[in-house]
Amino acid sequence: MHIYRTESGVTACVDGAWYLLPVPDWDAWFAQEDLYFRTSELLAGLSPIEPVDLDVAGLQAPIGSQEVWACGVTYYKSRTARMEESEDAGGGDFYARVYSAERPELFFKSSATRVVGPGGAVRIRRDSTWDVPEPELTLALSSTGKINGYTIGNDMSSRSIEGENPLYLPQAKTYDGSAALGPCVYLTPEPLSADTTISIEIHRDESCVFEGEIEINQIKRSFEELAEFLFRETSFPQGAYLMTGTGVVPGTEFTLLAGDVVTIRISGIGTLTNRVAPA
């Protein structure tokens, strides 16, 4: 089932039927374990409503007060790209090591107040010269760290700042408008199919200037492993989101510009589209 936050409330789409969910507190609902089954119980006593036109419903990011965290160097392509961008600073070897290490790279990405929803404007830093979007399958985690579902994440990143020195990672990754989530939370009791595809297109002046795709079976670590490390010594009473890394990285010759339109699709979940705001 697909759960959407709109201006009129929380709606669910199940096999083509739409329902208005009695969810007065998003955080309390999101934090529960077995969220698919608990939400199914809510739906059992509801009657369908008219289909929701998400283009006019005021679609919002599917987040309350959850923190957004992210993983790095979980795909081989990401490992190679990070080594290339940090080579001049002497930091490339760190990325090769973390790719094969027992402990994954985890970092804080965004508070809820900095998250952009579908159709919103993401940003590139004014003090950066090389910027990219990173399309990522994002885990929706309960307060105990259980994977309840999935959404689409855009981990906006300054490669020029991160490449200058790996210690600048927080500045390269965390700033206003640096994260987008949506269009929904996809709740399922089953793991995603290994051939689930993440794809991205970037359009500039109506022309496609970059596109790529990857299947999630290319990720090096399991989603359960990544969630376990995040929750190992950190509590999330309202649950959390965890971006799982990117395997689609534009080349060194590409940088985002204001006005670019970034469209990310994940099969079975939906499409997240954002425009890059003026500097």
C-alpha positions as CSV (number, residue, x, y, z in Angstrom):
1,M,0.0,0.0,0.0
2,H,1.1,3.6,-0.7
3,I,0.6,6.2,2.0
4,Y,0.5,9.9,1.0
5,R,0.6,13.1,3.1
6,T,-1.5,15.8,1.6
7,E,-3.0,19.1,2.7
8,S,-6.2,17.4,3.6
9,G,-4.7,14.5,5.6
10,V,-3.1,11.1,5.2
11,T,-4.5,8.9,2.4
12,A,-3.8,5.3,1.4
13,C,-4.0,3.8,-2.0
14,V,-4.4,0.0,-2.0
15,D,-5.0,-1.9,-5.3
16,G,-6.3,1.3,-6.9
17,A,-8.8,2.1,-4.1
18,W,-8.3,5.3,-2.0
19,Y,-8.9,5.8,1.7
20,L,-8.6,8.7,4.1
21,L,-6.8,7.3,7.1
22,P,-7.7,8.4,10.7
23,V,-4.1,9.4,11.6
24,P,-4.2,12.5,13.8
25,D,-0.5,12.0,14.8
26,W,1.9,11.1,12.0
27,D,4.8,10.5,14.4
28,A,2.9,8.1,16.6
29,W,1.6,6.2,13.5
30,F,5.0,6.1,11.7
31,A,6.9,4.9,14.8
32,Q,4.9,1.7,15.2
33,E,6.3,-1.8,14.4
34,D,4.4,-3.9,11.8
35,L,3.1,-0.8,10.3
36,Y,1.7,-2.5,7.2
37,F,-0.5,-4.8,9.4
38,R,-1.5,-2.0,11.8
39,T,-2.5,0.2,8.9
40,S,-4.4,-2.7,7.3
41,E,-6.4,-2.9,10.5
42,L,-7.3,0.8,10.2
43,L,-8.4,0.3,6.7
44,A,-10.7,-2.7,7.5
45,G,-13.4,-0.4,8.9
46,L,-13.2,2.3,6.2
47,S,-15.1,3.0,3.0
48,P,-13.2,4.0,-0.1
49,I,-13.2,7.7,-1.1
50,E,-13.1,9.3,-4.5
51,P,-9.7,8.8,-6.2
52,V,-7.2,11.5,-5.1
53,D,-5.6,13.7,-7.8
54,L,-2.1,14.1,-6.2
55,D,-1.3,17.0,-8.5
56,V,-4.0,19.1,-6.9
57,A,-4.1,17.6,-3.4
58,G,-1.2,19.5,-2.0
59,L,1.2,16.5,-1.8
60,Q,3.7,16.9,1.0
61,A,6.9,15.1,2.0
62,P,6.0,11.9,3.9
63,I,7.6,13.1,7.1
64,G,6.7,14.4,10.5
65,S,9.5,15.0,13.0
66,Q,11.7,12.0,11.8
67,E,15.4,12.5,11.3
68,V,16.8,11.6,7.9
69,W,20.2,9.7,7.9
70,A,22.2,8.4,5.0
71,C,24.7,5.7,4.1
72,G,27.7,6.2,1.9
73,V,29.8,4.0,-0.4
74,T,27.3,1.1,-0.5
75,Y,27.6,0.7,-4.2
76,Y,30.8,0.1,-6.2
77,K,30.1,3.0,-8.4
78,S,29.8,5.3,-5.4
79,R,33.1,4.0,-4.1
80,T,34.8,4.8,-7.3
81,A,33.3,8.3,-7.6
82,R,34.2,9.2,-4.1
83,M,37.8,8.0,-4.6
84,E,38.0,10.2,-7.8
85,E,36.7,13.3,-6.2
86,S,39.0,13.0,-3.1
87,E,42.2,11.9,-4.9
88,D,43.8,15.4,-4.9
89,A,43.1,15.8,-1.2
90,G,44.7,12.4,-0.4
91,G,41.4,11.1,0.9
92,G,40.5,8.5,-1.8
93,D,41.8,5.6,0.2
94,F,39.3,6.2,3.0
95,Y,36.4,5.3,0.6
96,A,38.1,2.1,-0.6
97,R,38.5,1.1,3.0
98,V,35.0,1.8,4.1
99,Y,33.5,-0.1,1.1
100,S,35.0,-3.3,2.4
101,A,35.0,-2.6,6.1
102,E,32.6,-4.2,8.6
103,R,31.3,-0.8,9.7
104,P,29.3,1.2,7.1
105,E,29.5,4.9,6.6
106,L,26.5,6.5,8.2
107,F,25.9,10.3,8.6
108,F,23.1,12.6,9.6
109,K,21.5,14.1,6.5
110,S,18.5,16.3,7.5
111,S,16.0,17.3,10.1
112,A,12.4,17.3,8.9
113,T,12.3,21.0,8.6
114,R,14.9,20.9,5.8
115,V,13.3,18.2,3.8
116,V,11.7,19.1,0.5
117,G,8.6,17.2,-0.8
118,P,7.5,16.2,-4.3
119,G,7.5,19.2,-6.6
120,G,9.5,21.3,-4.2
121,A,12.8,23.1,-4.8
122,V,16.0,21.5,-3.8
123,R,19.1,23.6,-3.5
124,I,22.8,23.7,-4.3
125,R,25.2,25.5,-2.0
126,R,26.3,29.0,-3.1
127,D,29.9,28.2,-2.0
128,S,30.0,25.0,-4.1
129,T,31.2,24.5,-7.7
130,W,30.3,20.9,-8.3
131,D,26.9,19.6,-7.3
132,V,24.9,16.4,-8.0
133,P,21.7,14.7,-7.0
134,E,22.0,11.2,-5.6
135,P,18.9,9.0,-6.1
136,E,18.5,6.6,-3.2
137,L,16.1,3.9,-2.0
138,T,15.2,5.2,1.5
139,L,14.1,3.0,4.4
140,A,11.2,3.9,6.6
141,L,12.1,2.6,10.1
142,S,10.1,2.1,13.2
143,S,11.1,3.4,16.6
144,T,12.9,0.0,17.2
145,G,14.7,0.0,13.8
146,K,12.4,-2.3,11.9
147,I,12.0,-1.7,8.2
148,N,8.3,-0.9,7.8
149,G,8.5,0.5,4.2
150,Y,10.3,2.5,1.7
151,T,10.3,5.9,-0.1
152,I,12.4,7.7,-2.6
153,G,15.2,10.0,-1.5
154,N,17.3,12.6,-3.2
155,D,20.6,13.2,-1.4
156,M,21.8,16.5,-2.8
157,S,25.6,16.7,-2.5
158,S,28.4,19.1,-3.1
159,R,31.2,17.0,-4.6
160,S,33.6,20.0,-4.7
161,I,33.4,20.5,-0.9
162,E,33.5,16.8,0.0
163,G,36.4,16.3,-2.4
164,E,38.4,19.1,-0.9
165,N,38.6,17.2,2.4
166,P,36.5,14.2,3.6
167,L,36.1,16.0,6.9
168,Y,33.9,18.5,5.1
169,L,31.2,15.8,4.6
170,P,28.6,17.5,6.9
171,Q,28.9,20.8,4.9
172,A,28.7,18.9,1.6
173,K,25.6,17.0,2.6
174,T,23.6,18.9,5.2
175,Y,22.1,22.3,4.4
176,D,18.7,23.9,3.7
177,G,17.0,22.0,0.8
178,S,19.6,19.3,0.6
179,A,17.2,16.4,0.9
180,A,13.9,15.5,-0.8
181,L,11.6,12.6,0.0
182,G,8.5,11.2,-1.6
183,P,6.1,10.8,-3.1
184,C,4.8,8.3,-0.5
185,V,5.7,5.7,2.0
186,Y,5.3,2.3,0.4
187,L,4.3,-0.2,3.1
188,T,4.9,-3.9,2.4
189,P,5.3,-6.9,4.6
190,E,7.7,-8.4,2.1
191,P,11.3,-7.4,1.1
192,L,11.6,-5.5,-2.1
193,S,12.4,-7.6,-5.2
194,A,16.2,-7.7,-5.9
195,D,15.6,-6.4,-9.4
196,T,13.8,-3.2,-8.2
197,T,15.2,-0.4,-10.3
198,I,16.3,3.1,-9.3
199,S,16.4,5.5,-12.2
200,I,17.1,9.2,-12.6
201,E,16.7,11.8,-15.3
202,I,18.0,15.4,-15.2
203,H,16.4,17.8,-17.6
204,R,17.7,21.2,-18.5
205,D,15.8,23.5,-20.8
206,E,13.6,20.6,-21.8
207,S,16.6,18.4,-22.8
208,C,17.8,15.4,-20.9
209,V,21.4,16.1,-19.8
210,F,21.9,13.0,-17.6
211,E,20.1,9.7,-17.1
212,G,21.0,6.4,-15.4
213,E,19.6,3.4,-13.5
214,I,20.7,0.6,-11.3
215,E,19.0,-2.4,-9.6
216,I,19.1,-2.6,-5.8
217,N,20.8,-6.0,-6.0
218,Q,24.0,-4.1,-6.7
219,I,24.2,-2.8,-3.1
220,K,27.0,-4.3,-1.0
221,R,25.2,-4.4,2.3
222,S,21.8,-5.6,3.4
223,F,19.2,-3.1,4.5
224,E,18.8,-4.8,7.8
225,E,22.5,-4.4,8.4
226,L,22.4,-0.7,7.7
227,A,19.4,-0.2,10.0
228,E,21.0,-2.2,12.8
229,F,24.1,0.0,12.7
230,L,22.0,3.2,12.7
231,F,20.0,2.1,15.8
232,R,23.0,0.4,17.6
233,E,23.7,3.4,20.0
234,T,21.1,6.0,18.8
235,S,17.4,6.1,19.7
236,F,14.6,7.4,17.4
237,P,11.3,7.6,19.3
238,Q,9.4,8.8,16.2
239,G,11.2,6.4,13.9
240,A,13.6,7.5,11.2
241,Y,14.4,7.5,7.5
242,L,17.7,6.0,6.2
243,M,18.9,6.7,2.7
244,T,20.8,3.6,1.5
245,G,23.3,5.1,-0.8
246,T,23.6,5.7,-4.6
247,G,24.8,3.6,-7.4
248,V,24.0,6.2,-10.1
249,V,26.6,9.0,-10.1
250,P,27.0,11.7,-12.9
251,G,30.5,11.9,-14.2
252,T,33.1,14.5,-13.3
253,E,32.1,16.7,-16.2
254,F,28.6,17.2,-14.9
255,T,27.2,19.7,-12.3
256,L,23.7,20.8,-11.5
257,L,22.5,24.2,-12.5
258,A,19.6,26.3,-11.2
259,G,16.4,25.4,-13.0
260,D,17.4,21.8,-13.6
261,V,14.6,19.3,-13.0
262,V,15.5,16.0,-11.2
263,T,13.2,13.1,-11.6
264,I,13.8,9.9,-9.7
265,R,11.8,6.7,-10.1
266,I,11.8,3.5,-8.1
267,S,9.8,0.7,-9.5
268,G,6.8,-0.1,-7.2
269,I,7.1,3.1,-5.2
270,G,6.6,6.0,-7.6
271,T,8.3,9.1,-8.9
272,L,9.9,12.1,-7.1
273,T,10.5,15.2,-9.1
274,N,12.2,18.4,-7.9
275,R,13.5,21.5,-9.5
276,V,16.8,23.1,-8.5
277,A,16.2,26.5,-6.9
278,P,18.1,29.6,-7.9
279,A,21.2,30.3,-5.9
